[in-house]
Amino acid sequence: IDDIRISDASDAPIITTRATLPEGRILTPYSQTLTAVGGKTNYAWSVAVGYSLPGGLSLDPDSGVISGTPTAGGLYSFNVRVMGSDGKASVNSFTLRILDALPIPFVEHFENAGAMPQGWTQTRLAGEIDWTFRNGGVEGIPPSAYAGGYNASLYVNNYVTENANMLISPLLDFGAATTNTQLTFWHCMKNAYGYQDQLRVYYRTALDAEWTLLAEYLSDVPDWTQQTLALPNPSGTYQIAFTGSAKWGFGIYIDEVSVTGESPLSPYETWMYGELTPGEIALGNTGMEDDFDGDGIINALEYA
């Protein structure tokens, strides 16, 4: 059974979007346009009474766009109603899977054509400057990214007021019993005629947890230098943040961020913990002959 539809009349608008919507990921902006044909335009879209969208998402009543930033993972089912200008309507059922945190190992190269990489966010703490993504430094120091064509950059060309911005990683899942967890990244932050920018690295174990300082870099780093930090208290909802304080130096630059750990799990178990939400794992259907998402393909073949 697929694409369930309930309509008021044969000339009501019909939703043509497939019942299984494209997957989203927690804390990553999502957008999907629902479409319809027939009936009398303009259409009015709404979530049917008794249903709700995943947390963080909303449905635009005019355009039929489901958008927002999901706040929790899981498999969600809901009904959407589209009504024509003559009051005739139809309702379709939809499912939407929101994937949980990204599994490790996790690597960020910042190769996203100069845009913020998927899942990353930033928060201004002081001033009005943002992290940007470019090849090397604004004033040619460093002359290029450590690898590839882009690195993260925080730079201010005048030091009148305090400027600080926190660049926050996607949510990361260390899985079960992972040990030797660590962060490595490449860093350049050259002193400019006595003016020194600063970088502080933080972590938190959950979205509602406080940020904890891991390390701070307050002095001259004139060339690309690899930094390695042990990551304490690994969890399934882990985040790392790079807080730059731009103080009229040559800028703060980071590249090739890597989060790793050693897992006692088998490759299949590692895949399973990365693919399924914690709620789905708790329900079972995690054996190689099971079919966790009910698509007719057993887990072993999905894994392969």
Phi, psi and chi 1 to 4 in degrees:
 res  aa     phi    psi   chi1   chi2   chi3   chi4
   1 ILE       -  131.7  -60.7  173.9      -      -
   2 ASP  -149.6  157.9 -162.0    4.0      -      -
   3 ASP    51.4   57.5  -67.1  -31.5      -      -
   4 ILE   -70.7  132.4  -61.7  172.5      -      -
   5 ARG  -136.4  134.1  179.5 -176.1  -56.0  115.8
   6 ILE  -122.2  127.7  -58.4  171.0      -      -
   7 SER  -131.3  155.4   60.5      -      -      -
   8 ASP   -73.6  -36.3  -68.5  -21.8      -      -
   9 ALA  -158.5  165.7      -      -      -      -
  10 SER   -66.2  -22.0   59.7      -      -      -
  11 ASP  -101.8   17.9   55.8  -10.3      -      -
  12 ALA   -76.2  155.1      -      -      -      -
  13 PRO   -62.6  148.8   20.5  -30.8      -      -
  14 ILE  -118.5  127.1  -63.7  172.5      -      -
  15 ILE   -75.1  127.1  -61.5  174.6      -      -
  16 THR  -103.3   -7.5   56.6      -      -      -
  17 THR   -68.7  137.0  -52.7      -      -      -
  18 ARG   -61.7  151.0  -66.7  -62.9  -57.0  -88.4
  19 ALA   -66.1  -32.5      -      -      -      -
  20 THR   -93.8  109.0  -58.0      -      -      -
  21 LEU   -79.9  155.9  -63.6  175.3      -      -
  22 PRO   -57.1  143.4  -24.5   34.3      -      -
  23 GLU   -64.4  151.8  -67.2  176.8  -21.2      -
  24 GLY  -119.8  179.3      -      -      -      -
  25 ARG  -137.0  142.4 -173.9  174.4  -68.6  -82.2
  26 ILE   -54.2  136.9 -172.8  172.3      -      -
  27 LEU    64.9   14.0  -62.3 -175.0      -      -
  28 THR  -117.1  126.8  -59.6      -      -      -
  29 PRO   -52.0  137.6  -27.9   36.3      -      -
  30 TYR  -127.3  143.6 -179.5   87.0      -      -
  31 SER  -151.9  129.9 -179.4      -      -      -
  32 GLN  -145.8  126.4  174.4   62.6   36.5      -
  33 THR   -92.3  126.1  -59.2      -      -      -
  34 LEU   -86.7  143.9  -56.3 -177.5      -      -
  35 THR  -125.9  156.5   57.0      -      -      -
  36 ALA  -147.4  159.2      -      -      -      -
  37 VAL  -132.5  162.1  -63.4      -      -      -
  38 GLY    79.4 -175.6      -      -      -      -
  39 GLY    66.1 -165.4      -      -      -      -
  40 LYS  -111.6  121.1  -69.0 -173.0  178.2  -64.5
  41 THR   -77.1  158.6   56.8      -      -      -
  42 ASN   -82.2  149.0  -66.5  -31.5      -      -
  43 TYR   -85.1  152.5  -60.0  140.1      -      -
  44 ALA  -120.2  123.6      -      -      -      -
  45 TRP  -104.9  144.9  -62.6   85.9      -      -
  46 SER  -158.1  155.9   61.3      -      -      -
  47 VAL   -80.7  130.2  178.3      -      -      -
  48 ALA   -60.6  149.8      -      -      -      -
  49 VAL   -57.0  134.1  175.0      -      -      -
  50 GLY    93.6   -2.7      -      -      -      -
  51 TYR  -123.1  163.4  -66.0   88.7      -      -
  52 SER  -148.7  154.4   60.3      -      -      -
  53 LEU   -81.3  163.2  -62.8  177.8      -      -
  54 PRO   -53.7  146.9  -25.1   34.2      -      -
  55 GLY   -53.9  134.3      -      -      -      -
  56 GLY    95.0  -10.9      -      -      -      -
  57 LEU  -107.6  151.7  -61.5 -176.2      -      -
  58 SER  -141.8  160.8   61.7      -      -      -
  59 LEU  -112.2  121.6  173.1   62.6      -      -
  60 ASP   -73.7  123.8 -174.0  -80.4      -      -
  61 PRO   -68.5  -20.7   24.0  -33.8      -      -
  62 ASP   -94.9  -43.2  -62.0  -40.9      -      -
  63 SER   -94.7  -19.0   65.7      -      -      -
  64 GLY    74.5   21.9      -      -      -      -
  65 VAL   -92.8  125.3  174.8      -      -      -
  66 ILE   -90.6  122.1  -63.3  174.0      -      -
  67 SER  -150.7  167.5   63.9      -      -      -
  68 GLY   136.0 -166.5      -      -      -      -
  69 THR  -122.5  108.7  -58.4      -      -      -
  70 PRO   -60.0  141.9  -20.4   31.9      -      -
  71 THR  -109.4   -5.0   56.9      -      -      -
  72 ALA  -152.4  145.2      -      -      -      -
  73 GLY   -85.3  164.1      -      -      -      -
  74 GLY   145.4  177.0      -      -      -      -
  75 LEU  -106.5  119.2 -178.3   62.9      -      -
  76 TYR  -114.2  140.9  -61.9   87.8      -      -
  77 SER  -122.6  137.1  -61.6      -      -      -
  78 PHE  -158.8  161.4   50.7   89.2      -      -
  79 ASN  -110.5  141.8  -72.1   -1.8      -      -
  80 VAL  -121.6  138.6  170.9      -      -      -
  81 ARG  -112.0  134.9 -176.9  173.1 -173.9 -100.9
  82 VAL  -121.5  131.6   60.7      -      -      -
  83 MET  -123.7  133.1 -177.0  175.0   66.7      -
  84 GLY   -77.7  171.8      -      -      -      -
  85 SER   -67.7  -14.0   58.8      -      -      -
  86 ASP   -92.2    5.7   58.4   -1.9      -      -
  87 GLY    88.4   -4.7      -      -      -      -
  88 LYS   -83.7  139.0  -64.5  177.7 -179.4  178.5
  89 ALA  -140.8  162.0      -      -      -      -
  90 SER  -138.2  160.2   65.5      -      -      -
  91 VAL  -129.5  133.6  176.3      -      -      -
  92 ASN  -119.8  151.5  -84.0   34.2      -      -
  93 SER   -97.1  140.0  -63.0      -      -      -
  94 PHE  -132.9  154.4  -68.1   96.3      -      -
  95 THR  -125.7  145.6   58.4      -      -      -
  96 LEU  -142.9  120.8  170.8   56.7      -      -
  97 ARG   -94.5  126.5  180.0 -176.3  -62.8  -81.7
  98 ILE  -106.3  114.6  -58.0  -62.0      -      -
  99 LEU   -73.5  147.5  -59.0  174.1      -      -
 100 ASP   -79.5 -159.9  -85.3  -53.8      -      -
 101 ALA   -59.3  155.7      -      -      -      -
 102 LEU   -72.5  137.6  -66.2  167.9      -      -
 103 PRO   -76.0  160.4   29.7  -35.1      -      -
 104 ILE   -98.7  156.2   61.7  164.4      -      -
 105 PRO   -68.0  145.2   26.2  -34.7      -      -
 106 PHE  -121.7  131.9  168.1   79.1      -      -
 107 VAL  -132.2  134.7  178.7      -      -      -
 108 GLU  -122.3  119.6 -179.5   57.3   69.0      -
 109 HIS   -97.3  -11.3  -54.2  -70.8      -      -
 110 PHE    63.8   23.8  -60.8  111.7      -      -
 111 GLU   -91.7   78.1  -59.7  -63.6  -40.7      -
 112 ASN  -133.0   39.7 -164.4   37.7      -      -
 113 ALA    55.8   32.5      -      -      -      -
 114 GLY    86.5    0.6      -      -      -      -
 115 ALA   -97.6  164.6      -      -      -      -
 116 MET   -61.3  127.2  178.6   73.5   71.5      -
 117 PRO   -62.0  152.8  -21.5   32.6      -      -
 118 GLN   -58.9  131.6 -171.3  175.9   49.5      -
 119 GLY    90.5  -17.9      -      -      -      -
 120 TRP   -84.0  151.3  -71.5   76.6      -      -
 121 THR  -138.3  168.8   57.8      -      -      -
 122 GLN  -141.0  152.2   61.0  179.7  -44.0      -
 123 THR  -133.1  122.2  -60.3      -      -      -
 124 ARG   -72.4  127.8  -69.0  176.6  180.0  174.5
 125 LEU  -101.6  -28.2  -56.5  179.6      -      -
 126 ALA  -160.3  142.6      -      -      -      -
 127 GLY    76.6 -164.8      -      -      -      -
 128 GLU  -131.5   22.3  -62.7 -177.3   -8.6      -
 129 ILE   -97.4  153.5   64.5  167.1      -      -
 130 ASP  -123.1  157.5  -68.1  -36.0      -      -
 131 TRP   -66.5  135.4  -73.8   91.3      -      -
 132 THR  -125.8  175.0   59.6      -      -      -
 133 PHE  -131.6  117.7  -54.7   92.6      -      -
 134 ARG  -148.2  178.9   53.4  174.1  -66.7  113.7
 135 ASN  -100.3  101.2 -171.2    9.5      -      -
 136 GLY    81.8 -159.6      -      -      -      -
 137 GLY   -94.1  158.9      -      -      -      -
 138 VAL   -61.1  -38.2  174.8      -      -      -
 139 GLU  -104.0   21.8  -63.7 -171.9   40.9      -
 140 GLY    83.2   10.7      -      -      -      -
 141 ILE  -128.1  108.2  -58.1  174.1      -      -
 142 PRO   -72.5  162.9   30.2  -36.7      -      -
 143 PRO   -71.6  -21.9   22.4  -32.8      -      -
 144 SER  -158.2  169.6   62.4      -      -      -
 145 ALA   -60.8  155.6      -      -      -      -
 146 TYR   -63.1  -39.8  175.0   75.3      -      -
 147 ALA  -144.2  148.5      -      -      -      -
 148 GLY    71.2 -153.7      -      -      -      -
 149 GLY  -113.6    1.9      -      -      -      -
 150 TYR  -143.2  147.4  -67.9   91.5      -      -
 151 ASN  -139.5  164.1   51.8 -102.7      -      -
 152 ALA   -79.7  143.6      -      -      -      -
 153 SER  -142.2  133.1  163.2      -      -      -
 154 LEU  -130.3  120.1 -170.4   72.1      -      -
 155 TYR  -148.3  141.7  170.6   84.8      -      -
 156 VAL  -132.0  137.0   64.5      -      -      -
 157 ASN   -95.9    4.8   61.0    5.4      -      -
 158 ASN  -151.4  145.8   62.5   76.1      -      -
 159 TYR  -114.1   72.5 -174.6   38.6      -      -
 160 VAL   -96.3  -42.5  177.3      -      -      -
 161 THR  -128.7  165.6   59.3      -      -      -
 162 GLU   -66.6  136.8  179.5   71.6   15.3      -
 163 ASN  -130.8  119.2  -72.1  -82.1      -      -
 164 ALA  -144.0  139.4      -      -      -      -
 165 ASN  -145.4  138.1 -168.4  -54.0      -      -
 166 MET  -103.7  118.7  177.5  178.1  -82.9      -
 167 LEU   -96.2  118.2  179.6   63.8      -      -
 168 ILE  -113.3  131.7  -56.1  170.4      -      -
 169 SER   -72.3  164.9   76.7      -      -      -
 170 PRO   -61.5  166.1  -17.7   29.7      -      -
 171 LEU   -69.2  133.7 -150.5   61.4      -      -
 172 LEU  -118.7  143.6  -56.5  175.1      -      -
 173 ASP  -117.7  114.7 -176.9    0.3      -      -
 174 PHE   -82.6   -3.8  -77.9   96.3      -      -
 175 GLY    72.2 -159.2      -      -      -      -
 176 ALA   -98.6  130.9      -      -      -      -
 177 ALA    58.4   31.8      -      -      -      -
 178 THR   -75.9  136.3  -58.2      -      -      -
 179 THR  -122.0  173.7   58.7      -      -      -
 180 ASN    50.8   45.4  -63.5  -32.8      -      -
 181 THR   -78.1  133.6   49.7      -      -      -
 182 GLN  -151.5  158.7   68.9  175.5   20.5      -
 183 LEU  -114.5  132.0  162.9   70.1      -      -
 184 THR  -126.5  146.6   60.3      -      -      -
 185 PHE  -158.0  159.3   63.0   98.0      -      -
 186 TRP  -100.2  140.1  -72.2   85.7      -      -
 187 HIS  -140.2  136.5  173.7 -146.5      -      -
 188 CYS  -137.7  135.7 -177.2      -      -      -
 189 MET  -161.4   74.6 -170.2  175.5   67.9      -
 190 LYS   -78.4  137.3 -176.4  173.3  174.4   57.2
 191 ASN   -65.0  139.6 -177.9  -69.3      -      -
 192 ALA  -118.5   94.7      -      -      -      -
 193 TYR    56.1   40.3  -43.2  109.3      -      -
 194 GLY    96.9  -11.6      -      -      -      -
 195 TYR   -93.7  125.9  -68.0   95.0      -      -
 196 GLN  -123.3  117.4 -178.5   61.2   59.9      -
 197 ASP   -70.8  167.7  -59.4  -44.3      -      -
 198 GLN  -138.2  149.4  -60.9  176.2   -9.6      -
 199 LEU  -132.2  132.9  176.1   68.1      -      -
 200 ARG  -125.7  140.9  -67.4  173.5  175.1   83.2
 201 VAL  -114.5  130.7 -176.7      -      -      -
 202 TYR  -124.8  164.5  -64.4   83.8      -      -
 203 TYR  -141.0  159.3   79.5   93.8      -      -
 204 ARG  -145.6  153.3   64.3 -179.2  177.9 -173.7
 205 THR   -98.1   -5.6   57.4      -      -      -
 206 ALA  -160.0  160.4      -      -      -      -
 207 LEU   -61.7  -30.4  -73.5  172.8      -      -
 208 ASP   -99.4    9.7   57.0   -5.3      -      -
 209 ALA   -87.6  159.0      -      -      -      -
 210 GLU   -76.0  149.7  -65.4  -67.4  -34.7      -
 211 TRP   -73.9  138.5  -70.9  104.6      -      -
 212 THR  -117.5  132.2  -60.7      -      -      -
 213 LEU   -70.7  128.7 -179.5   66.9      -      -
 214 LEU   -96.9  -46.6  -92.2  175.4      -      -
 215 ALA  -161.4  157.5      -      -      -      -
 216 GLU  -136.9  142.1   52.4 -174.5    2.4      -
 217 TYR  -120.6  109.9  -55.8   91.0      -      -
 218 LEU  -117.7    0.9  -51.3  179.8      -      -
 219 SER  -126.8 -179.7   56.9      -      -      -
 220 ASP   -61.5  127.1 -169.8   27.8      -      -
 221 VAL  -126.0   85.4 -175.1      -      -      -
 222 PRO   -74.2  -20.3   26.2  -34.6      -      -
 223 ASP  -133.5  165.4  -58.7  -62.8      -      -
 224 TRP   -55.4  124.3  -77.7  117.3      -      -
 225 THR  -133.8  132.0  -58.0      -      -      -
 226 GLN   -81.1  130.4 -171.8  176.4   48.0      -
 227 GLN  -111.3  138.3  -46.5  -72.6    5.9      -
 228 THR  -129.3  128.4  -60.0      -      -      -
 229 LEU  -131.3  136.3  -59.5  171.3      -      -
 230 ALA   -72.2  138.8      -      -      -      -
 231 LEU  -104.8  111.3  -67.1  175.1      -      -
 232 PRO   -81.3  160.9   29.0  -32.9      -      -
 233 ASN    53.2   53.5  -52.3  -45.8      -      -
 234 PRO   -59.7  144.4   21.6  -32.6      -      -
 235 SER  -144.7 -179.7   71.7      -      -      -
 236 GLY   -88.6   -1.3      -      -      -      -
 237 THR  -137.5   62.9   51.1      -      -      -
 238 TYR  -102.7  143.0 -153.5   90.4      -      -
 239 GLN  -138.5  151.0  -77.1 -174.7  -64.6      -
 240 ILE  -122.1  143.6  -64.1  161.8      -      -
 241 ALA  -133.3  138.5      -      -      -      -
 242 PHE  -108.3  111.3  -61.4   90.3      -      -
 243 THR  -103.0  112.5  -64.0      -      -      -
 244 GLY   -98.4  137.4      -      -      -      -
 245 SER  -114.5  106.4  -64.6      -      -      -
 246 ALA   -85.1  118.3      -      -      -      -
 247 LYS  -127.3   37.6  -62.6  176.6  177.7  -69.7
 248 TRP    74.4   21.5 -147.8    6.6      -      -
 249 GLY   -81.4 -163.3      -      -      -      -
 250 PHE   -79.6   -1.0  -79.8  114.0      -      -
 251 GLY   113.6  165.7      -      -      -      -
 252 ILE  -113.2  125.4  -54.6  157.0      -      -
 253 TYR  -132.8  134.4  -55.0   97.7      -      -
 254 ILE  -133.1  154.0   59.7  173.7      -      -
 255 ASP  -156.0  161.0 -157.5    0.3      -      -
 256 GLU    49.4   61.6  -63.0  -63.1  -61.7      -
 257 VAL   -79.3  131.3  175.7      -      -      -
 258 SER  -136.2  132.8  175.0      -      -      -
 259 VAL  -121.5  123.7  178.6      -      -      -
 260 THR  -134.4  170.0   58.2      -      -      -
 261 GLY  -171.7  170.0      -      -      -      -
 262 GLU  -110.1  122.5  -63.1  176.3    5.7      -
 263 SER  -110.1  137.8  172.7      -      -      -
 264 PRO   -81.2   -0.3   32.0  -35.8      -      -
 265 LEU   -78.8  154.8  -59.1  176.5      -      -
 266 SER   -72.0  162.4   69.2      -      -      -
 267 PRO   -55.7  -39.1  -27.9   36.2      -      -
 268 TYR   -64.7  -43.1  171.6   76.7      -      -
 269 GLU   -65.4  -38.2  -70.3  171.2  -37.2      -
 270 THR   -61.2  -43.6  -60.2      -      -      -
 271 TRP   -61.6  -43.8  168.3   82.1      -      -
 272 MET   -61.8  -44.6 -178.5 -176.0   67.0      -
 273 TYR   -68.1  -25.9  -82.6   99.0      -      -
 274 GLY   -82.3  -28.1      -      -      -      -
 275 GLU   -90.6  -38.2 -174.8   72.1   17.7      -
 276 LEU   -96.2  150.0  -81.8   67.1      -      -
 277 THR   -78.0  159.3   67.8      -      -      -
 278 PRO   -55.5  -37.0  -27.8   35.8      -      -
 279 GLY   -64.6  -39.6      -      -      -      -
 280 GLU   -68.4  -37.2  -70.5  169.7  -24.9      -
 281 ILE   -63.7  -40.2  -69.2  173.2      -      -
 282 ALA   -63.6  -27.8      -      -      -      -
 283 LEU   -78.6  -10.5  -68.7  174.3      -      -
 284 GLY    92.3 -148.3      -      -      -      -
 285 ASN    57.6   35.8  -65.9  -35.8      -      -
 286 THR  -107.9   -0.6   57.2      -      -      -
 287 GLY   -71.2  162.0      -      -      -      -
 288 MET   -66.5  -24.7  -63.8 -171.0   76.9      -
 289 GLU   -92.5   -5.3  -61.9  -58.9  -43.2      -
 290 ASP   -79.4  172.0  -67.2  -36.3      -      -
 291 ASP  -132.0   87.5  177.6   11.6      -      -
 292 PHE   -63.4  -30.8   80.1   91.2      -      -
 293 ASP  -106.8    5.9   55.4    3.5      -      -
 294 GLY    65.6   26.2      -      -      -      -
 295 ASP   -95.1    7.3   64.0   -4.2      -      -
 296 GLY    86.0    1.0      -      -      -      -
 297 ILE  -113.1  121.4  -57.6  173.8      -      -
 298 ILE   -66.6  158.4   62.3  172.5      -      -
 299 ASN   -56.4  -38.9  -64.0  -14.9      -      -
 300 ALA   -59.5  -39.9      -      -      -      -
 301 LEU   -74.3  -36.5  -67.8  178.0      -      -
 302 GLU   -59.2  -44.7  -62.0 -104.7   18.5      -
 303 TYR   -64.0  -41.9  163.9   67.3      -      -
 304 ALA   -64.8      -      -      -      -      -
